[in-house]
């Protein structure tokens, strides 16, 4: 009997020890599994973050390209990155997988006001915009001053004025645009919504009285950026006034020109670096300026402290080059910006004047007026004050929203959020 009791006690003790041993083993194995999963999760997180940082590096570096999707392997994890561009914003999603353990990050970037990006077809300072009959903008307009149209003046996109909009026809290109935003809207036809404090003589699909006035926003290029571009030109050397005769061809840049700069009819200049002109720029009829192919997908700049005059049929091309017959080859995202620091607001002698059939990519002035004569065709125009003559036209290209210059400061993307998502 005593032997049976001892045997029973031994069985109970051994069973208890076995249960304890299994419990410790289970806890240890489970802890190790949790630790391994934590390590894998951490690795997945850093892989996801690496995908975000790689994409940002490519977006912000002028010498690198980026596309809508790409993959990156980091250790045992792989992350798939998607980049979506919506108007003036970028959404970057990086989804990492490490042995089926997922970590996902999302970053949103916005064009900053101090960058060199152009996200309106036409942007105007306090001097305002005047458009004569049959002039047209294919893209959005933003003005810190009044906007005034005339017979059959057409806008395809949204139009904003801090002050007033008068006599404009506003059409939509999608269900989201074709809107007008201003304190006062007068005598307009608006295909989508009218947002205002005061309105008269206007038809619209929908009315939004009491809407807040658009805010004053700065023009996209500041004086520090212009000074940096000028310094880049100076680093290439200084010459006296420049003249290229008719039917001649030449290469120029980077350089500073002490005096005027003129390209005569049918002459062709290939720009190889930033050019700063202390005097006036005169491009005679059928003159051609093209960026060197070395610019690749980057854009270039010519700066004048004086006035700029573009005569009829002037062709201004990016790095794609000139295809004779008054045309550039198909644009691949490289543009040439012609910028004046002159402050003339005289419509008869403005800071920049583009005559009929000019093909310039970007015209810009912080302080003066830009005047487009009849049939002028441009990619983007920004100035303190603007005047469109009859039949002048601007057609905005989406690539201008993150334009990257080979010289000086780059595009104006800034991070507005960085978070983990499901």
C-alpha positions in Angstrom: 0.0 0.0 0.0 2.8 2.3 0.9 4.6 1.4 -2.3 1.5 2.3 -4.4 1.2 5.7 -2.6 4.9 6.5 -3.3 4.4 5.5 -6.9 1.3 7.7 -7.2 3.2 10.6 -5.7 6.1 10.1 -8.1 3.6 10.1 -11.0 2.0 13.3 -9.9 5.4 15.0 -9.4 6.6 13.9 -12.8 3.4 15.0 -14.4 3.7 18.4 -12.8 7.3 18.7 -13.9 6.3 17.7 -17.4 3.5 20.3 -17.5 5.9 22.9 -16.2 8.5 21.9 -18.7 6.0 22.1 -21.6 4.7 25.4 -20.3 8.2 26.9 -20.3 8.9 25.4 -23.7 5.6 26.9 -25.1 6.4 30.3 -23.5 9.9 30.2 -24.8 8.9 29.1 -28.4 6.1 31.7 -28.4 8.4 34.4 -27.1 10.9 33.5 -29.8 8.2 33.6 -32.4 7.0 37.0 -31.2 10.6 38.3 -31.1 11.2 37.0 -34.7 7.9 38.6 -35.8 8.9 41.8 -34.2 12.3 41.7 -35.9 10.6 40.9 -39.3 8.1 43.7 -38.7 10.9 46.2 -37.9 12.7 45.1 -41.0 9.6 45.5 -43.0 9.1 49.0 -41.6 12.6 50.1 -42.5 12.2 48.6 -45.9 9.0 50.6 -46.4 10.8 53.7 -45.2 13.7 53.0 -47.5 11.3 52.9 -50.4 9.9 56.3 -49.4 13.4 57.9 -49.1 14.6 56.4 -52.4 11.5 57.9 -54.2 12.0 61.3 -52.5 15.7 61.3 -53.5 14.7 60.6 -57.1 12.0 63.2 -57.1 14.1 66.0 -55.6 17.4 65.2 -57.4 17.6 66.8 -60.8 20.0 64.1 -62.1 17.7 61.2 -61.3 14.5 59.9 -62.8 11.4 58.6 -61.1 8.4 56.8 -62.4 4.9 55.9 -61.0 5.9 52.5 -59.6 9.1 50.8 -58.5 10.4 48.1 -56.2 13.2 48.0 -53.7 14.8 45.0 -51.8 16.1 45.7 -48.3 17.6 42.6 -46.7 14.9 39.9 -46.6 12.1 42.4 -47.2 10.8 43.9 -50.5 8.8 47.1 -50.8 6.6 48.2 -53.7 6.3 51.9 -54.2 3.6 53.8 -56.0 3.8 57.6 -56.8 0.6 59.4 -57.6 0.6 63.0 -58.8 -2.7 64.9 -58.1 -2.6 68.5 -59.3 0.0 70.2 -57.0 0.4 67.2 -54.7 2.3 63.9 -54.6 1.2 60.8 -52.7 4.0 58.2 -52.2 2.9 54.8 -50.8 5.5 52.2 -49.9 4.1 48.7 -49.0 6.8 46.3 -47.6 6.5 42.5 -47.2 8.9 40.5 -45.1 7.7 36.8 -45.0 4.1 38.0 -45.2 4.5 40.6 -42.4 3.4 43.9 -43.9 4.3 47.5 -43.0 3.0 50.4 -45.1 4.0 54.0 -45.1 2.4 57.0 -46.9 4.0 60.4 -47.6 2.3 63.4 -49.0 4.3 66.2 -50.7 3.0 69.6 -51.8 4.5 72.2 -54.1 6.0 74.9 -51.7 5.5 78.6 -52.4 9.2 79.2 -52.4 10.0 76.6 -55.1 10.4 77.0 -58.8 7.3 75.0 -59.8 4.5 76.4 -62.0 1.2 74.8 -61.2 -1.0 77.4 -63.0 -1.1 78.1 -66.8 -1.2 81.8 -65.9 -0.2 83.3 -62.6 -0.4 87.0 -61.9 0.6 89.4 -59.2 -1.3 92.4 -57.9 -1.0 94.1 -61.4 -3.8 91.9 -62.6 -4.7 90.3 -65.9 -6.5 91.8 -69.0 -7.5 89.6 -71.9 -8.8 90.9 -75.2 -11.4 89.2 -77.5 -10.8 85.6 -78.5 -7.8 85.1 -76.2 -7.7 81.8 -74.5 -6.0 79.9 -71.6 -6.0 76.1 -71.5 -5.2 75.7 -67.8 -5.9 77.3 -64.5 -5.4 81.0 -63.7 -4.5 82.6 -60.4 -4.3 86.3 -59.9 -3.6 88.5 -56.9 -5.2 91.3 -58.8 -8.4 91.8 -60.9 -9.1 89.7 -64.0 -10.9 91.4 -67.0 -12.0 89.7 -70.2 -13.7 90.7 -73.4 -15.8 89.2 -76.2 -15.4 85.4 -76.3 -12.5 85.3 -73.8 -12.2 81.6 -72.8 -10.7 79.8 -69.9 -10.5 76.0 -69.8 -10.0 75.2 -66.1 -10.4 77.0 -62.8 -9.9 80.8 -62.4 -9.1 82.6 -59.2 -8.9 86.3 -58.4 -8.3 87.8 -55.0 -10.3 90.9 -56.2 -12.7 90.4 -59.2 -13.5 88.5 -62.4 -15.2 90.3 -65.2 -16.5 89.2 -68.7 -15.0 85.7 -68.8 -16.2 82.4 -70.2 -15.1 79.6 -67.9 -15.3 76.0 -69.2 -14.6 72.7 -67.5 -12.2 70.0 -68.8 -13.4 67.5 -66.1 -16.1 67.3 -63.6 -13.9 69.0 -61.0 -12.9 72.2 -62.8 -14.6 75.0 -64.7 -15.1 77.0 -61.5 -14.6 80.8 -60.8 -13.4 82.1 -57.4 -13.4 85.8 -56.5 -14.7 88.4 -54.2 -16.8 89.9 -57.1 -17.9 88.2 -60.3 -19.5 90.2 -63.1 -20.9 89.3 -66.5 -19.4 85.8 -66.7 -20.5 82.5 -68.1 -19.3 79.7 -65.7 -19.9 76.1 -66.7 -19.4 74.8 -63.1 -19.5 76.7 -59.8 -19.3 80.4 -58.9 -17.7 81.1 -55.5 -18.1 84.8 -54.5 -19.2 87.6 -52.1 -20.8 89.7 -54.8 -22.2 88.7 -58.2 -24.1 90.3 -61.1 -25.0 89.4 -64.7 -23.5 85.9 -64.4 -24.7 82.5 -65.2 -23.3 79.4 -63.5 -24.2 75.8 -62.9 -24.1 76.3 -59.2 -23.8 79.4 -56.9 -21.9 79.6 -53.6 -22.5 83.0 -52.1 -20.5 84.0 -49.0 -17.4 82.0 -50.1 -14.1 83.2 -48.7 -11.9 85.3 -51.0 -8.9 83.5 -52.5 -5.7 84.3 -50.6 -2.8 86.3 -52.0 0.0 83.9 -53.0 3.5 84.9 -53.9 4.9 84.4 -57.4 6.9 81.2 -57.6 10.4 82.6 -58.0 12.1 84.8 -55.4 15.0 87.2 -55.6 17.4 84.7 -54.0 16.8 82.2 -56.7 17.4 84.7 -59.4 20.6 85.8 -57.8 21.7 82.2 -57.6 21.1 81.7 -61.4 23.0 84.9 -62.1 25.9 83.6 -60.1 25.9 80.4 -62.2 26.1 82.5 -65.4 29.0 84.6 -64.0 30.9 81.4 -63.2 31.0 80.7 -66.9 32.7 84.0 -67.8 31.7 87.4 -69.0 31.4 88.8 -72.5 30.3 92.1 -74.0 27.1 92.5 -75.9 26.1 89.5 -78.0 24.9 89.4 -81.6 24.1 86.4 -83.8 23.6 87.3 -87.4 21.0 86.0 -89.7 21.3 82.3 -90.8 24.3 81.8 -88.4 24.5 79.2 -85.7 26.3 79.3 -82.4 26.7 77.7 -78.9 26.6 79.9 -75.7 26.5 79.5 -71.9 27.0 79.6 -69.1 27.9 83.3 -69.4 27.1 86.8 -68.4 26.5 89.3 -71.2 27.4 92.9 -70.3 25.0 94.7 -72.7 22.3 93.7 -75.1 21.6 90.3 -76.5 20.2 89.9 -80.1 19.6 87.0 -82.3 18.8 88.0 -85.9 16.2 86.5 -88.3 16.8 82.8 -89.1 19.8 82.4 -86.8 19.9 79.5 -84.4 21.5 79.4 -80.9 22.1 76.3 -78.8 22.2 77.2 -75.1 24.7 75.2 -73.1 24.3 76.9 -69.8 22.6 79.7 -67.9 22.8 83.2 -69.6 22.4 86.5 -67.8 22.0 89.6 -69.9 22.4 93.0 -68.2 20.7 94.8 -71.1 17.8 93.9 -73.4 17.1 90.6 -75.2 15.9 90.9 -78.8 14.8 87.8 -80.8 14.0 88.8 -84.4 11.5 86.9 -86.5 12.2 83.2 -87.1 15.1 83.2 -84.6 15.6 79.9 -82.8 16.9 79.1 -79.3 17.2 75.5 -78.2 18.7 73.9 -75.1 21.6 71.6 -75.6 20.8 67.9 -75.5 23.0 67.7 -72.4 20.2 69.2 -70.4 18.2 66.0 -70.7 15.0 66.3 -68.8 16.2 69.4 -67.1 15.2 73.0 -68.0 17.2 76.2 -68.6 17.1 79.9 -67.9 17.9 83.2 -69.7 17.7 86.3 -67.5 17.6 89.9 -68.7 17.8 93.0 -66.5 16.4 94.9 -69.4 13.3 94.3 -71.6 12.7 91.3 -73.7 11.2 91.4 -77.2 10.2 88.2 -79.1 9.2 88.8 -82.7 7.0 86.7 -84.9 7.6 83.0 -85.4 10.4 82.8 -82.8 11.0 79.2 -81.8 12.2 78.4 -78.2 12.8 74.7 -77.6 13.9 72.5 -74.7 16.6 69.9 -75.0 14.5 68.0 -77.6 15.8 70.5 -80.1 14.5 72.3 -83.2 12.8 70.5 -86.1 12.9 73.3 -88.7 9.8 74.8 -90.1 9.2 76.8 -87.0 8.7 73.8 -84.7 10.5 72.1 -81.9 10.7 68.3 -81.7 8.1 66.7 -79.3 8.7 68.0 -75.8 10.0 65.6 -73.2 9.6 67.8 -70.1 12.5 70.1 -70.8 11.6 73.8 -71.0 13.4 77.2 -71.5 12.4 80.0 -69.2 13.0 83.6 -70.3 12.9 85.9 -67.3 13.1 89.7 -67.0 13.8 91.6 -63.8 12.6 94.9 -65.5 9.8 96.7 -63.7 8.1 98.4 -66.7 4.3 98.3 -66.5 3.7 100.4 -69.7 1.6 98.3 -72.1 3.3 100.0 -75.0 6.8 99.1 -73.7 6.4 96.2 -71.3 9.1 94.2 -69.5 8.4 91.3 -71.9 6.5 91.4 -75.3 5.8 88.3 -77.3 4.5 88.9 -80.9 2.4 86.6 -83.0 3.3 83.0 -83.3 6.0 83.0 -80.6 6.7 79.5 -79.3 8.3 80.3 -76.0 7.9 77.8 -73.2 7.9 80.0 -70.1 7.8 83.8 -69.8 8.4 85.3 -66.3 8.8 88.6 -64.6 8.4 89.4 -60.9 8.0 93.2 -61.2 6.9 94.1 -64.7 4.2 93.5 -67.3 4.1 90.8 -70.0 2.2 91.6 -73.1 1.1 88.8 -75.6 0.3 90.1 -79.0 -2.2 88.3 -81.4 -1.6 84.6 -82.0 1.3 84.3 -79.4 1.4 80.7 -78.1 3.0 79.9 -74.8 3.3 77.0 -72.3 3.2 79.1 -69.1 3.3 82.8 -68.2 3.8 84.4 -64.9 4.1 88.1 -64.2 3.3 91.0 -61.9 0.8 92.2 -64.6 -0.3 90.6 -67.8 -2.1 91.7 -71.0 -3.3 89.3 -73.7 -4.1 90.7 -77.1 -6.8 89.2 -79.4 -6.2 85.5 -80.2 -3.2 85.1 -77.8 -3.2 81.6 -76.2 -1.5 79.8 -73.3 -1.6 76.0 -73.1 -0.3 74.7 -69.8 1.6 71.4 -69.6 1.4 69.3 -66.4 5.2 68.7 -66.4 5.7 72.4 -65.3 4.3 71.4 -61.9 7.7 69.9 -60.9 10.0 71.6 -63.4 13.7 71.0 -62.6 16.3 73.5 -63.6 19.9 72.3 -64.4 21.2 75.5 -62.7 20.4 76.8 -59.2 17.5 75.8 -57.0 15.4 72.8 -58.0 11.7 72.0 -57.8 9.6 73.1 -54.9 8.3 69.9 -53.3 7.9 70.0 -49.5 6.7 67.1 -47.2 3.3 67.8 -45.5 2.7 64.4 -43.9 4.6 61.1 -43.2 2.6 58.3 -41.5 2.0 54.6 -41.3 -1.2 53.3 -42.9 -3.1 50.0 -43.1 
